[in-house]
Amino acid sequence: MKLYMTEMSGNSFKVRVLAAILGVELEQVRINWEGGEHKSPSFLALNPRGQVPVMEIEDRIFWDSTAHLVYLARRFGGEDWLPSDPLDEAEVMQWMSFAQDEVQFGLQWARGVTVYDRRPDSFAGYLEDGRTALAVLERQLERTDDWLALGRATLADIACYPYVKRAPEGDLPLDDYPAVRAWLERCEALPGWFAMDP
């Protein structure tokens, strides 16, 4: 398996950290994001969206971190990270969808403005969506007192973690979200977890 990635990408981190937890070796190919390699014809042939991560598995190409997480969990994780019971699976998948909605369009994109000066005219909307994401997470974690789904660590937690962790970089501090801060620490204490690159 080959993973095209960058260290700064939270979506790449999701895949890398799950692989580390599961003891799966990935050939990691760093894309020169700063040099625009993600918009080069050769990379766009892998992913027409021009984004990382991209995973090559048995001569098939998948260009979304959610697809990568599902594959790794199903192939190497047994029932632990993505259960096959329909109700349990749905509970995990709703949080994975949340990671691609409010977390991405709020927390991730707010950071895109402050760190990369992307779409600054939309910053107020990103902040509003980001506060919504943090409030939803705080309420869920207060209720469950541990993890987002099923009372244990699942893909739900891995999918949401990176851009929640980096929310303060997008002017969304975590001071008012103690349950979220405690959850981040629980994630970081999982065997095989490693720190995100700065």
N, C-alpha and C positions, 0 to 999 in steps of 0.2 A: 504494500500500500504506500502510495506517495501522497503527501500533503503539501500543496502549494500554500504558503502562509507568510505572514509577517508577525514579528513579535508584538507590535503595537495593536494588532487586531484582537479585540475581545472575542469575536466570533472564531478566530483561529485558536485562541486560548481554550475555548470550550472543548474543542476537539482534542487538542494536545493534552489537556488535563485529564479528560476521560480516558484517553489512551494510556496515560501514565498510571492512573488508578487501576486499570484493568491489566496492566503489564503488557500492553500491545506495542510493538515497535513500529514506528512510522518513519518512512524516509521523508524528512522535512526539507522542502525546497523553498528557500527564502526568496520572495519576490521583492525586487528593488522598487518599493512603493514610491520612495522619494524621487527616483529617477523616472517614474511613470511607466514602469514595466507592465503594470496591470492594465494599461491601455494599449499595449503593443499588439500588433496583429497576431503574434504567436500565442500570447496569453488570451486574447479575445477568442481565439479558436477553441480554447479550453472552457472559457466562461464569457459568453457574450455580454454579461452584465459588467465585466471589468472589475470584479471584486474578489477578495479572498475571504475564506479559504476555498480551495478546490481540492477534491480528493480523486485520485485515480485508483480504482480497485478492479483488478482483473480486466484491464483494458476498457473499463467503463468509467465515464467521467460524471462526477456529481459536484454541483457547485452551490451547495447551501449547507450551512453548519447544522441545521436541523436534520437534514438527510444523513449527514456524517454521524451525528450522535445516535440516530436510530440504528444505523448499520452497526456501529461498534457495540451498542448495547445488545442488539439482537444476536450478533455473531459471537461476542465474547463475554457478555455479562449475565447470561442466564435470565432469570426472572428479577434480578436485583434492581436494575436501573430502569427497565421499561417492561412491566409485567404484561403478560398476554391476556389476562382476565379483562374482558371488555370494559367493565366499570373502572377498574384500577388503571387501565391504560388511558381511558378518557380523562381521568383525574390528572394524570401526569401530562397528557397532551394539552390540556387547557392552559397549563402554566408555560409550556413550550410556545404555545400561540401567544400568550401574554408577553413573553420575551421578544417576540417578533412584532409586537404591536406597541403597547404603551412604553415598555422598556426601551425599545429601539427608537421609536419616534419621539420619545421624551428625553430619557437619560442619555442615550447614545448621541442623538443629534444635537442636544445642548452642548455636549462635550465637543462635537464637531465645530461648533461656532467658536467656543473659547480657545480651543487648542489649534484648530486648522482654519479658522475664519471662513467656514463654509456656510452659506445661506444665512448670514447674520440678520437679514430682514425678518426671519421667522423665529428668532430667538425667544420672544415672549411666548409664543405658542408651544415651543419645545419645553420651556420651563413649566408651563401649565400642565402639559402631558406628563412631564417628569414628576411633578408633585403628586399627580394622580397615581402614577405607578408606585411611588414610595408609600403613599397612604394605603393602597390596596395590599401591598406586601406587608406593611406594618400590621394591618388589621388581621391578615391571615396568620402571621407568625405569632401575634398575641393570642389568637384563638387556638392554634395548634401547639404553640410553645416549643417548636423544634424545627420542622422541615415544612416545605410547601405542600407536599402531597404524601399521603399514605403513612405518615408518621416515621418516615425514614428518608435518607438521602436517595434521590432519584435524578433522572435527567431534568426534571423540573428545576432543581436547584442549580445544576450546572448551566442550564440554558439562561437563567436569570442573573447569575452571579457577576459576570465581568463588568457590565455597564452599571450595575448597582454599586459595585466596588469603586468604580471610577466616577460616580455621580458628582462628588465634590469638585472634580476637575471641570464640570459643566455648570458651576455655580449652583449646585443643588447639594448643600451640606446635609450630612446624616445625623446631626446633633439631635434632632427632634424624633428620631426613629430608633429607639434603643433595641427593639426586637429585631430590626433589620441588622443593626450592628452586631448583635449577638449571633445572628444567623450567619453572617459573613465569617465570623470567627469559627463557627462550627464547620462550615465548609472547608476552611483553611486547615482544620485539624484532621480532615479525612486522610487515611493512609494513602500515600502516593501523590497527594496534592502538592503543587509547587507554586511559588509566588509568581504573580503576573510581572511581566517586564515593565519597567517604569516608562 
